[in-house]
Amino acid sequence: MQIAGYSISCSGLAPGIGSFFIIPFRSGPYTTFVGSCAQAGRLSVLPPLSCCVLSTPVALVLCVWSSEDCLHAVGFRDIFAAVKAAENDRALQLLPSVIRELDELEGGFPAELELALRGVFAGNIFDLGAAASAELHAAGGGAFASTRAQLLPRPWAVDNLDEVLAVVRGTRGTRWRQAALFVDNAGPDVVLGMLPLARVLLKAGTKVLLMANRGPTINDITAGELVPLLRRAAEMDELLQVAVASENIRVVCSGSDLPVIDLTQLSKEAVDATADCDLIILEGMGRAIETNLHARFTCDSLKLGMIKHPEVAAHFSKRLYDCVCKFDRATQQASPAGVKG
């Protein structure tokens, strides 16, 4: 994988900056001084960022770095660890039925791929870094099957689903050799969304790299958490078990500690692992939409996510919970000097 064109910036962010500081404090064992810590973070970082946003586009990564610095400065580290563990356990109970549904589909790889992609959108609603989905989670909503069945009607905010399916149909349809899947949240997002997608690719003969964060942030899963989770999932499914044993699927640390990702700053492990990939899948609002929607690669790429911030929705269809499915074929443009992913 090489990056052929890249930029990370956004504008019109000012109304939503506060959510970077407030939402992480809504759950966990820290409620006794949530208010003062959250306010301290807002006072120290929000004014300069607001001025920057109002005067010129600002890198979203800067906002997220600032948020993480504030959290760490007052002692907040993996504040959603218990939530992630509980949601992983709950999602694993549903995984066999999701796999069975995919295996029973008629239509082969294209049909399975479409349902798996819809499952990615349904799983991606579990995001405690977005106010709308955090409130849905707190209210006990977000059942996977019903969420998948009730996705907003197409066309979506960015809708290249037909193009994806077109390239895999037919006896000479595209089959990728190796895919790197940059995963997002713990729980149903990774277990019921990305793992079934990985399995569909494995069935089609594609080797899969699961790219996960180095350190915790919000409810994003880390590489250290994903390794045992993948083993647990493999115990439930023979295909996954064989793939894990043969290393046709494995976890790779991306090197990121943020809910977004700067692909020019990947770990050496990630750079080396993805060198031979002919498909890159970026998943989640932070990684796929807010920071990498227009990134271009010298291999095929797919950006998947559900829009859960009103500020982001305003730039697209204006529909909250709309989907983004952006597919780009490989570009032959040379990578900028020194920029690889």
Beta strands, then each sheet from edge to edge (+ up, - down):
strand 1: 3-5
strand 2: 158-159
strand 3: 178-182
strand 4: 207-212
strand 5: 249-253
strand 6: 279-283
strand 7: 296-297
strand 8: 300-306
strand 9: 323-328
sheet 1: 1+ 7-
sheet 2: 2+ 9+ 8- 6- 3- 4- 5-
end
